[in-house]
Amino acid sequence: MCLVLTGGCVPRAESDVVVYSALDEEFAFPILNAFERSTDHETGVIPKFDVESTKTIGLVNRIIAEQDQPVCDLFWNNEIMHTVRLQKLGLLQSRDWDLPSDYPTDMVAGDGTWCGFAARARVLLINTKLIPDPADYPTSIADLSDSKWKKNCAMARPLFGTTATHFAALRELEGREATMDRLQKIQKNAVILSGNKQVALAVAAGRVAWGLTDTDDAIIEKDSGEPVAIVFPDQAPDQWGTLRIPNTIAVLKNAPHVVAGGQLADYLISPETEDRLAMGNSSQLPIHRGSKFPPRVLPADPVRWMRVDFEAAADGWDEWSKEVQEMFRD
């Protein structure tokens, strides 16, 4: 097998492509290995997976530090906001993506520097022992500030990851003041935990009745036989819809092996790759309408998705993050 892990710069052949992957190694490695096999091993893949404690931010900071002499050819991010951060720094290469005409426009960069695929959704996880009647389930993220659920609902601290992205998207849709007001009310009403995984575990254990988390963390608890149900929130006509946050693929500007990086990029955003991720433990959500495998995390009824301009949502990210951090500092 040509696929090897690397902690830094290594000598490599012209046919090699270096991938920085924020997607967990257990999910990304088999797909990268399958790409190698599809080329009869004429193109080797050298992946870098960062440690769990730093994940996306560590890889992004490494790309920024290496910008004068790029090592990475392709960045596979498991979210989107920090990919947009690299886009705004001018570190990504514009390209023509091999996509169908009906591909959602909010899943592709306006300048062609990144493409989103295989998303997670922001969902409510309900403990069905504590809330046995589906008629009583919360249905909106607005319920996080409802006094009915005071200290009996949970959310991850919105300083990083998908929770931070969620509220940045809401800020773009409903305005800064309204979103800050929403966050202040949630901070006083909900139990604030360190991450989405911790929210899902707290709900499954019955420490809170429900919480806001991601589909990949929610489906693990459901698959484990815990007494939980998954609700896709904000489906009413006057609500924003459920947010989905895609994986993103981007080829680095001035990448040492841009051709090989582009070939891998096209392979990764294919319906076949999305189907593999949909069938996996994280049950990720295909963006291609041509995908053949419906992930088990989806409900029977169609989901109305939130439409987000992620590039606009990333504007003023540093200042916004400082404000939110001040609110949730303890």
Secondary structure, 3 states (H helix, E strand, C coil): CCCCCCCCCCCCCCCCEEEEECCCHHHHHHHHHHHHHHCCCCCCEEEEECCCCCHHHHHHHHHHHCCCCCCCCEEEECCCHHHHHHHHCCCECCCCCCCCCCCCHHHECCCCCCEEEEEEEEEEEEECCCCCCHHHCCCCHHHHHCHHHCCCEEEECCCCHHHHHHHHHHHHHHCHHHHHHHHHHHHHHCEEECCHHHHHHHHHHCCCCEEEEEHHHHHHHHHCCCCEEEECCCCCCCCCCECEEEEEEEEECCCCCHHHHHHHHHHHCCHHHHHHHHHCCCCCECCCCCCCCCCCCCCCCCCCECCCCHHHHCCCHHHHHHHHHHHCCC
